[in-house]
Amino acid sequence: MDAVVVLVLSLCCLLLLSLWRQSSERAKLPPGPTPLPVFGNFFQIDVKNITQCLTNFSKVYGPVFTLYLGMQPTVVLHGYEAVKEALVDHGEEFAGRGSFPIGERINKGLGIVLSNGNRWKEIRRFTLTTLRNLGMGKRNLEDRVQEEAQCLVEELRKTNGSPCDPTFILSCGPCNVICSTVFQNRFDYKDQDFLNLMEKVNENIKILSSPWMQVNHNQQSEFTLENLAVTVFDLFAAGTETTSTTLRYALLLLLKHPDVTAKVQEEIHRVVGRNRSPCMRDRSHMPYTDAMIHEVQRFINLIPTNVPHAVTCDIKFRNYIIPKGTTIITSLASVLNDSKEFPNPEIFDPGHFLDKNGNFKKSDYFMPFSTGKRICAGEGLARMELFLFLTTILQNFKLKSLVKTKDIDTTPVVNGFASVPPQYQLCFIPV
């Protein structure tokens, strides 16, 4: 009986300590829903639709609010103004990488995606320099992407117009571009080493994307073999899955909107023709195609809550004090779906990126790659791949759906980290 009393008293003390700690912290932090001891706001968060959940909280508490994921506070930034103010205007202070437990367990704080401080700065600088030396932003990298686009087309021809799930083939293209950049060699799509690599990348992305994974010794040089190996893996993980998912979603949206597809293909055939491969010089002469690709990225909200950030020092932000190390969630979805910038944001419409004369229109709200110090290092490559892969596919094939247009479901499958399209099949009909 005495042991039970001691246990109960101990639990009560822990709960009181937790309540006292939370109340003292919350006095300086932005407002937010009242957290439970130990569990925080976990039971108030809909992990199946985090984007809408954060929007609902912002309507009550404003564009800057606090959620407790367990006992640790997380500050959420909702809307263009708050996100831009933090990541751009106070870029250095918000350049830390927030808590990402399962990723830290896999990567041990190494690489470019989840590292922090001086380690991150050195590895990012080294990675960008090395990628430039290997062809990033140069003609020879474009040549590699064009070559891979043609290989992708040849692989699609082998389907002979029969129904197919494009997931695997569309993953091979971006992965092979990374291979040809890092290893200076591409692989046949049936090469066993290549298939093993694709499988491992896919497995790790699935682990990192579980919704349950979202809540929860100094060395003289950062250029250790382990750190470099993790950095290379980061390039594959970030450079393969995100681009292939965007391509897969783009084809689904084009099936759903045949009027858009027809306009894009007319522009491709008018500007590029049928006898040569599309190139990046064509993009400036293809405003509708460019707008379509931007609208795909805006509409799908691929990484709706971004990868977590953290503040690198105590900072006063909008009259609140955010302590050093606090995790920051930036809602990219709230920026990409801003109705002031994009009228009727729930509708897929390339016109969101066109002016009244049909010219391409840039937008500061276009943040699928994030913004600020931690903007995606592979943004340039991803933009090139999306343009060249999509235009090459649409130059060579008509897309045929297996179901009526009105029955095509484009609702994303939100899995806690990324928004992915539902599985589907289509036919690639040679033109």
MARSE-971095 format. One record per residue (C-alpha): x, y, z. Coordinates in Angstrom, 3 decimals. Example, Ala and Ser with C-alpha at 12.3 -4.5 7.8 and 13.67 -1.06 7.14 Angstrom:
+----------+----------+----------+
|       c1 |       c2 |       c3 |
+----------+----------+----------+
|   12.300 |   -4.500 |    7.800 |
|   13.670 |   -1.060 |    7.140 |
+----------+----------+----------+
***
This chain:
+----------+----------+----------+
|       c1 |       c2 |       c3 |
+----------+----------+----------+
|    0.000 |    0.000 |    0.000 |
|    2.838 |    2.403 |    0.840 |
|    4.362 |    1.794 |   -2.573 |
|    1.069 |    2.709 |   -4.249 |
|    0.839 |    5.950 |   -2.239 |
|    4.411 |    6.858 |   -3.167 |
|    3.660 |    6.137 |   -6.835 |
|    0.501 |    8.270 |   -6.798 |
|    2.286 |   11.136 |   -5.033 |
|    5.162 |   10.930 |   -7.505 |
|    2.786 |   11.074 |  -10.464 |
|    0.961 |   14.039 |   -8.925 |
|    4.268 |   15.853 |   -8.441 |
|    5.246 |   15.178 |  -12.046 |
|    1.905 |   16.492 |  -13.288 |
|    2.166 |   19.619 |  -11.145 |
|    5.749 |   20.173 |  -12.329 |
|    4.625 |   19.751 |  -15.933 |
|    1.743 |   22.220 |  -15.448 |
|    4.008 |   24.779 |  -13.751 |
|    6.660 |   24.461 |  -16.455 |
|    4.126 |   24.826 |  -19.248 |
|    2.398 |   27.814 |  -17.640 |
|    5.689 |   29.694 |  -17.130 |
|    6.781 |   28.983 |  -20.719 |
|    3.401 |   29.875 |  -22.204 |
|    3.423 |   33.312 |  -20.621 |
|    6.094 |   34.476 |  -23.107 |
|    5.271 |   32.283 |  -26.106 |
|    2.565 |   33.001 |  -28.706 |
|   -0.972 |   31.936 |  -27.683 |
|   -2.387 |   28.532 |  -28.445 |
|   -4.759 |   25.823 |  -27.246 |
|   -4.329 |   24.742 |  -23.626 |
|   -2.079 |   21.671 |  -23.518 |
|   -2.604 |   18.598 |  -21.367 |
|    0.187 |   17.541 |  -18.993 |
|    2.681 |   15.220 |  -20.693 |
|    0.572 |   14.819 |  -23.873 |
|    0.359 |   18.497 |  -24.761 |
|   -2.027 |   19.216 |  -27.657 |
|   -1.515 |   15.840 |  -29.288 |
|   -5.177 |   14.792 |  -29.004 |
|   -6.329 |   18.100 |  -30.509 |
|   -4.324 |   17.622 |  -33.699 |
|   -5.851 |   15.775 |  -36.646 |
|   -2.823 |   13.960 |  -38.081 |
|   -4.887 |   12.935 |  -41.115 |
|   -5.401 |   16.565 |  -42.129 |
|   -2.743 |   18.653 |  -40.443 |
|   -3.101 |   21.491 |  -42.978 |
|   -6.769 |   22.130 |  -42.185 |
|   -6.094 |   21.647 |  -38.472 |
|   -3.439 |   24.390 |  -38.502 |
|   -5.771 |   26.660 |  -40.478 |
|   -8.489 |   26.188 |  -37.855 |
|   -6.056 |   27.030 |  -35.035 |
|   -4.884 |   30.150 |  -36.905 |
|   -8.458 |   31.433 |  -37.103 |
|   -8.650 |   31.328 |  -33.306 |
|   -5.112 |   32.290 |  -32.250 |
|   -3.789 |   34.273 |  -35.212 |
|   -0.936 |   33.636 |  -37.692 |
|    1.626 |   32.888 |  -34.960 |
|    0.602 |   30.344 |  -32.336 |
|    2.015 |   27.624 |  -30.098 |
|    1.266 |   23.918 |  -30.014 |
|    2.714 |   21.434 |  -27.547 |
|    3.778 |   18.189 |  -29.168 |
|    4.237 |   16.298 |  -25.929 |
|    5.906 |   18.564 |  -23.376 |
|    7.870 |   20.628 |  -25.889 |
|    6.445 |   23.830 |  -27.393 |
|    6.340 |   24.248 |  -31.163 |
|    5.630 |   27.642 |  -32.716 |
|    3.524 |   27.552 |  -35.892 |
|    3.731 |   30.261 |  -38.556 |
|    0.639 |   30.482 |  -40.771 |
|    0.300 |   32.677 |  -43.860 |
|    2.678 |   34.461 |  -46.217 |
|    3.485 |   37.444 |  -43.994 |
|    4.506 |   35.378 |  -40.957 |
|    6.463 |   32.799 |  -42.982 |
|    8.296 |   35.441 |  -45.019 |
|    9.056 |   37.570 |  -41.948 |
|   10.655 |   34.598 |  -40.195 |
|   12.452 |   32.721 |  -42.981 |
|   13.542 |   35.728 |  -45.067 |
|   13.616 |   38.834 |  -42.865 |
|   15.031 |   36.885 |  -39.885 |
|   16.616 |   34.125 |  -41.959 |
|   19.681 |   33.546 |  -39.782 |
|   17.709 |   33.293 |  -36.538 |
|   15.210 |   30.808 |  -38.041 |
|   17.803 |   28.729 |  -39.947 |
|   18.038 |   25.932 |  -37.389 |
|   16.624 |   22.487 |  -38.116 |
|   13.788 |   21.521 |  -35.801 |
|   13.211 |   18.266 |  -33.978 |
|   12.706 |   15.318 |  -36.338 |
|   13.273 |   12.283 |  -34.062 |
|   13.220 |    9.387 |  -36.529 |
|   15.324 |   11.326 |  -39.038 |
|   17.875 |   12.148 |  -36.350 |
|   18.027 |    8.480 |  -35.423 |
|   18.745 |    7.499 |  -39.024 |
|   21.025 |   10.384 |  -40.007 |
|   22.571 |   11.121 |  -36.575 |
|   22.397 |   14.850 |  -37.315 |
|   24.630 |   14.430 |  -40.360 |
|   24.066 |   15.337 |  -44.006 |
|   22.471 |   18.486 |  -45.371 |
|   18.767 |   18.101 |  -44.532 |
|   18.752 |   17.513 |  -40.771 |
|   22.095 |   18.962 |  -39.667 |
|   22.508 |   22.193 |  -37.712 |
|   24.907 |   25.040 |  -36.994 |
|   28.389 |   25.125 |  -38.466 |
|   28.102 |   21.520 |  -39.654 |
|   25.084 |   22.412 |  -41.795 |
|   26.716 |   25.565 |  -43.179 |
|   29.905 |   23.748 |  -44.189 |
|   28.131 |   20.754 |  -45.739 |
|   25.602 |   22.934 |  -47.602 |
|   28.391 |   25.139 |  -49.000 |
|   30.404 |   22.062 |  -49.988 |
|   27.347 |   20.379 |  -51.556 |
|   26.352 |   23.400 |  -53.647 |
|   29.933 |   23.937 |  -54.815 |
|   30.349 |   20.266 |  -55.703 |
|   27.027 |   20.119 |  -57.561 |
|   28.025 |   23.186 |  -59.573 |
|   31.363 |   21.535 |  -60.384 |
|   29.453 |   18.433 |  -61.498 |
|   27.259 |   20.477 |  -63.821 |
|   24.410 |   21.980 |  -61.764 |
|   23.151 |   25.017 |  -63.664 |
|   25.286 |   24.190 |  -66.687 |
|   24.513 |   22.818 |  -70.110 |
|   25.978 |   19.379 |  -69.444 |
|   23.471 |   18.747 |  -66.631 |
|   20.647 |   19.733 |  -68.967 |
|   22.058 |   17.222 |  -71.449 |
|   21.832 |   14.515 |  -68.776 |
|   18.216 |   15.372 |  -67.990 |
|   17.334 |   15.428 |  -71.709 |
|   18.998 |   12.036 |  -72.157 |
|   17.066 |   10.646 |  -69.219 |
|   13.813 |   12.111 |  -70.535 |
|   14.333 |   10.219 |  -73.796 |
|   15.106 |    7.001 |  -71.879 |
|   11.903 |    7.568 |  -69.916 |
|    9.946 |    7.967 |  -73.158 |
|   11.419 |    4.743 |  -74.551 |
|   10.419 |    2.920 |  -71.380 |
|    6.878 |    4.290 |  -71.679 |
|    6.728 |    3.150 |  -75.316 |
|    7.252 |   -0.410 |  -74.092 |
|    3.817 |   -0.266 |  -72.441 |
|    2.343 |   -0.294 |  -75.990 |
|   -0.508 |    1.950 |  -74.927 |
|   -1.667 |   -0.566 |  -72.308 |
|   -2.871 |    0.598 |  -68.864 |
|    0.000 |    1.110 |  -66.425 |
|    0.751 |    2.587 |  -63.026 |
|    3.436 |    5.224 |  -63.750 |
|    4.859 |    5.295 |  -60.210 |
|    7.971 |    3.177 |  -60.759 |
|    8.943 |    4.535 |  -64.181 |
|    8.555 |    8.150 |  -63.048 |
|   10.777 |    7.429 |  -60.033 |
|   13.530 |    6.006 |  -62.222 |
|   14.059 |    9.217 |  -64.185 |
|   14.899 |   11.632 |  -61.325 |
|   16.879 |    8.947 |  -59.480 |
|   19.005 |    8.312 |  -62.555 |
|   19.713 |   12.031 |  -62.933 |
|   21.155 |   12.028 |  -59.402 |
|   23.139 |    8.878 |  -60.272 |
|   24.582 |   10.442 |  -63.411 |
|   25.498 |   13.585 |  -61.441 |
|   27.018 |   11.910 |  -58.375 |
|   28.433 |    8.737 |  -59.969 |
|   28.876 |   10.127 |  -63.514 |
|   26.907 |    7.119 |  -64.740 |
|   23.232 |    6.308 |  -65.309 |
|   21.715 |    2.850 |  -64.880 |
|   19.399 |    0.705 |  -66.930 |
|   15.959 |    0.674 |  -65.309 |
|   16.276 |   -3.070 |  -64.741 |
|   19.798 |   -2.979 |  -63.263 |
|   19.682 |   -4.820 |  -59.921 |
|   21.925 |   -2.347 |  -58.089 |
|   19.697 |    0.484 |  -59.313 |
|   16.563 |   -1.381 |  -58.203 |
|   18.074 |   -2.007 |  -54.758 |
|   18.915 |    1.690 |  -54.416 |
|   15.369 |    2.697 |  -55.418 |
|   13.917 |    0.251 |  -52.895 |
|   16.044 |    1.570 |  -50.006 |
|   15.238 |    5.208 |  -50.786 |
|   11.542 |    4.381 |  -50.993 |
|   11.578 |    2.449 |  -47.698 |
|   13.293 |    5.286 |  -45.826 |
|   10.896 |    7.889 |  -47.228 |
|    7.930 |    5.803 |  -46.050 |
|    9.414 |    5.596 |  -42.541 |
|   10.065 |    9.334 |  -42.414 |
|    6.556 |   10.088 |  -43.710 |
|    4.648 |    8.262 |  -40.982 |
|    2.494 |   10.815 |  -39.098 |
|    3.682 |    9.405 |  -35.775 |
|    7.216 |   10.406 |  -36.660 |
|    6.294 |   14.078 |  -36.935 |
|    5.260 |   14.486 |  -33.192 |
|    7.728 |   13.170 |  -30.881 |
|   30.829 |   14.050 |  -30.039 |
|   32.524 |   17.085 |  -31.878 |
|   34.888 |   16.330 |  -34.741 |
|   37.607 |   18.554 |  -36.151 |
|   36.254 |   18.266 |  -39.663 |
|   32.697 |   17.824 |  -40.943 |
|   33.952 |   16.007 |  -44.037 |
|   33.967 |   12.497 |  -42.601 |
|   33.071 |    9.559 |  -44.806 |
|   29.922 |    9.002 |  -42.745 |
|   28.814 |   12.621 |  -43.142 |
|   29.481 |   12.600 |  -46.863 |
|   27.599 |    9.309 |  -47.242 |
|   24.563 |   10.753 |  -45.436 |
|   24.754 |   13.871 |  -47.629 |
|   24.690 |   11.722 |  -50.767 |
|   21.690 |    9.832 |  -49.381 |
|   19.964 |   13.175 |  -48.723 |
|   20.456 |   14.062 |  -52.388 |
|   18.832 |   10.810 |  -53.483 |
|   15.967 |   11.018 |  -50.986 |
|   15.153 |   14.665 |  -51.667 |
|   15.968 |   14.591 |  -55.371 |
|   14.091 |   11.420 |  -56.298 |
|   10.902 |   11.093 |  -54.296 |
|    9.753 |   14.719 |  -54.398 |
|   10.245 |   15.138 |  -58.145 |
|    8.744 |   11.770 |  -59.073 |
|    5.708 |   12.403 |  -56.848 |
|    5.205 |   15.814 |  -58.480 |
|    5.446 |   14.222 |  -61.944 |
|    2.944 |   11.546 |  -60.976 |
|    0.542 |   14.136 |  -59.602 |
|    0.991 |   16.315 |  -62.696 |
|   -0.089 |   13.492 |  -65.016 |
|   -3.139 |   12.812 |  -62.844 |
|   -4.159 |   16.495 |  -62.958 |
|   -3.633 |   16.579 |  -66.721 |
|   -5.933 |   13.557 |  -67.049 |
|   -8.518 |   15.385 |  -64.933 |
|   -8.204 |   18.574 |  -67.016 |
|   -7.938 |   17.596 |  -70.713 |
|   -8.486 |   21.224 |  -71.754 |
|   -5.249 |   22.174 |  -69.959 |
|   -3.444 |   19.207 |  -71.534 |
|   -4.573 |   20.237 |  -75.009 |
|   -3.274 |   23.800 |  -74.539 |
|    0.080 |   22.544 |  -73.238 |
|    0.518 |   20.089 |  -76.112 |
|   -0.409 |   22.750 |  -78.665 |
|    2.259 |   25.027 |  -77.184 |
|    4.853 |   22.238 |  -77.189 |
|    4.196 |   21.365 |  -80.822 |
|    4.185 |   25.021 |  -81.863 |
|    7.418 |   25.963 |  -80.050 |
|    9.399 |   22.709 |  -80.047 |
|    7.838 |   20.690 |  -82.847 |
|    8.266 |   16.935 |  -83.113 |
|   11.792 |   16.564 |  -84.445 |
|   13.920 |   17.723 |  -81.530 |
|   13.925 |   17.378 |  -77.754 |
|   12.583 |   20.208 |  -75.573 |
|   15.300 |   22.293 |  -73.908 |
|   15.375 |   24.899 |  -71.153 |
|   15.626 |   27.739 |  -73.689 |
|   12.103 |   26.825 |  -74.783 |
|   10.590 |   27.624 |  -71.387 |
|   10.604 |   31.400 |  -71.869 |
|    8.565 |   30.897 |  -75.078 |
|    6.063 |   28.546 |  -73.380 |
|    4.245 |   30.620 |  -70.721 |
|    1.212 |   28.340 |  -70.497 |
|    3.326 |   25.214 |  -69.947 |
|    5.433 |   27.057 |  -67.371 |
|    2.263 |   28.233 |  -65.615 |
|    0.845 |   24.705 |  -65.637 |
|    3.938 |   23.287 |  -63.914 |
|    3.881 |   26.056 |  -61.292 |
|    0.179 |   25.453 |  -60.712 |
|    0.790 |   21.719 |  -60.225 |
|    3.331 |   22.488 |  -57.499 |
|    1.053 |   25.081 |  -55.893 |
|   -2.054 |   22.903 |  -56.031 |
|   -0.591 |   19.668 |  -54.667 |
|    1.031 |   21.164 |  -51.520 |
|    3.686 |   18.446 |  -51.623 |
|    5.273 |   19.278 |  -48.237 |
|    2.427 |   21.208 |  -46.555 |
|    4.157 |   21.950 |  -43.240 |
|    7.735 |   22.105 |  -44.540 |
|   10.619 |   20.346 |  -42.788 |
|   10.729 |   21.682 |  -39.180 |
|   12.899 |   24.716 |  -38.479 |
|   14.276 |   25.904 |  -35.137 |
|   15.438 |   29.258 |  -33.811 |
|   19.190 |   29.497 |  -33.343 |
|   18.976 |   32.022 |  -30.478 |
|   16.430 |   33.615 |  -28.165 |
|   14.450 |   35.963 |  -30.411 |
|   11.688 |   38.511 |  -29.975 |
|    9.225 |   37.860 |  -32.789 |
|    6.027 |   39.890 |  -33.013 |
|    6.238 |   40.797 |  -29.322 |
|    6.686 |   37.177 |  -28.246 |
|    9.886 |   35.649 |  -26.865 |
|   10.821 |   32.409 |  -28.622 |
|   13.610 |   30.571 |  -26.749 |
|   16.666 |   29.220 |  -28.565 |
|   16.088 |   25.709 |  -29.910 |
|   12.286 |   26.007 |  -30.147 |
|   10.911 |   24.031 |  -33.091 |
|    9.192 |   26.136 |  -35.756 |
|    6.561 |   24.783 |  -38.157 |
|    6.019 |   26.920 |  -41.251 |
|    2.764 |   26.203 |  -43.074 |
|    3.714 |   26.346 |  -46.748 |
|    0.180 |   25.212 |  -47.569 |
|   -1.230 |   28.413 |  -46.075 |
|    0.983 |   30.440 |  -48.440 |
|    0.268 |   28.376 |  -51.555 |
|   -3.469 |   28.491 |  -50.845 |
|   -3.723 |   32.199 |  -50.061 |
|   -6.940 |   33.369 |  -51.745 |
|   -5.717 |   36.980 |  -51.994 |
|   -2.860 |   35.889 |  -54.244 |
|   -4.557 |   32.889 |  -55.898 |
|   -8.329 |   33.398 |  -56.371 |
|  -10.238 |   30.140 |  -55.805 |
|   -7.077 |   28.332 |  -54.630 |
|   -8.912 |   25.012 |  -54.324 |
|   -9.298 |   24.947 |  -58.123 |
|   -6.488 |   23.766 |  -60.416 |
|   -5.987 |   26.675 |  -62.791 |
|   -2.745 |   27.608 |  -64.636 |
|   -4.252 |   31.096 |  -64.913 |
|   -3.013 |   31.689 |  -61.364 |
|    0.408 |   32.243 |  -62.964 |
|   -0.631 |   34.156 |  -66.088 |
|   -1.337 |   37.842 |  -66.554 |
|   -4.227 |   39.216 |  -68.625 |
|   -2.089 |   39.023 |  -71.777 |
|   -1.218 |   35.350 |  -71.266 |
|    2.348 |   36.029 |  -70.166 |
|    3.881 |   34.087 |  -67.285 |
|    3.452 |   35.889 |  -63.953 |
|    5.834 |   35.297 |  -61.057 |
|    4.557 |   35.202 |  -57.486 |
|    6.383 |   35.718 |  -54.179 |
|    3.851 |   33.291 |  -52.693 |
|    5.243 |   30.400 |  -54.744 |
|    7.139 |   28.505 |  -52.020 |
|    7.000 |   24.757 |  -52.752 |
|   10.778 |   24.634 |  -52.182 |
|   10.471 |   26.684 |  -48.955 |
|   12.379 |   29.979 |  -48.759 |
|   15.210 |   31.676 |  -46.890 |
|   18.439 |   30.079 |  -45.703 |
|   17.034 |   26.535 |  -45.762 |
|   15.494 |   26.693 |  -49.231 |
|   15.862 |   23.400 |  -51.116 |
|   19.422 |   23.081 |  -52.426 |
|   18.182 |   21.175 |  -55.472 |
|   15.517 |   23.678 |  -56.550 |
|   17.232 |   24.448 |  -59.862 |
|   17.587 |   20.776 |  -60.768 |
|   13.990 |   19.998 |  -59.766 |
|   12.631 |   22.834 |  -61.924 |
|   14.686 |   21.605 |  -64.882 |
|   13.533 |   18.007 |  -64.447 |
|    9.853 |   18.909 |  -64.133 |
|    9.941 |   21.006 |  -67.299 |
|   11.995 |   18.614 |  -69.445 |
|   10.347 |   15.373 |  -68.293 |
|    6.786 |   16.669 |  -68.642 |
|    7.276 |   18.402 |  -71.991 |
|    9.088 |   15.380 |  -73.438 |
|    6.333 |   13.012 |  -72.298 |
|    3.572 |   15.281 |  -73.653 |
|    5.495 |   15.767 |  -76.911 |
|    5.438 |   12.008 |  -77.516 |
|    2.203 |   10.740 |  -75.966 |
|   -1.460 |   11.418 |  -75.543 |
|   -2.679 |   10.600 |  -72.038 |
|   -5.713 |    8.334 |  -71.839 |
|   -7.628 |    7.775 |  -68.620 |
|   -9.258 |    4.451 |  -67.746 |
|  -12.244 |    6.221 |  -66.154 |
|  -14.429 |    9.169 |  -67.107 |
|  -12.942 |   12.584 |  -66.406 |
|  -15.559 |   13.399 |  -63.768 |
|  -14.675 |   10.216 |  -61.874 |
|  -10.932 |   10.939 |  -61.629 |
|  -10.067 |   11.492 |  -57.971 |
|   -7.251 |   14.005 |  -57.379 |
|   -7.677 |   14.176 |  -53.594 |
|   -4.228 |   13.894 |  -51.994 |
|   -3.371 |   11.072 |  -49.645 |
|   -1.860 |   12.966 |  -46.716 |
|    0.521 |   10.752 |  -44.775 |
|    1.842 |   13.158 |  -42.158 |
|    4.729 |   14.659 |  -44.094 |
|    3.943 |   14.767 |  -47.805 |
|    0.772 |   14.933 |  -49.871 |
|    0.846 |   12.199 |  -52.501 |
|   -1.663 |   11.407 |  -55.261 |
|   -3.929 |    8.377 |  -55.030 |
|   -2.817 |    5.376 |  -57.043 |
|   -4.076 |    5.349 |  -60.608 |
|   -3.436 |    3.878 |  -64.041 |
|   -3.356 |    5.474 |  -67.465 |
|   -2.410 |    4.696 |  -71.054 |
|    0.424 |    6.431 |  -72.895 |
|   -0.711 |    6.577 |  -76.538 |
|    2.116 |    7.427 |  -78.973 |
|    1.445 |   10.428 |  -81.225 |
+----------+----------+----------+
***
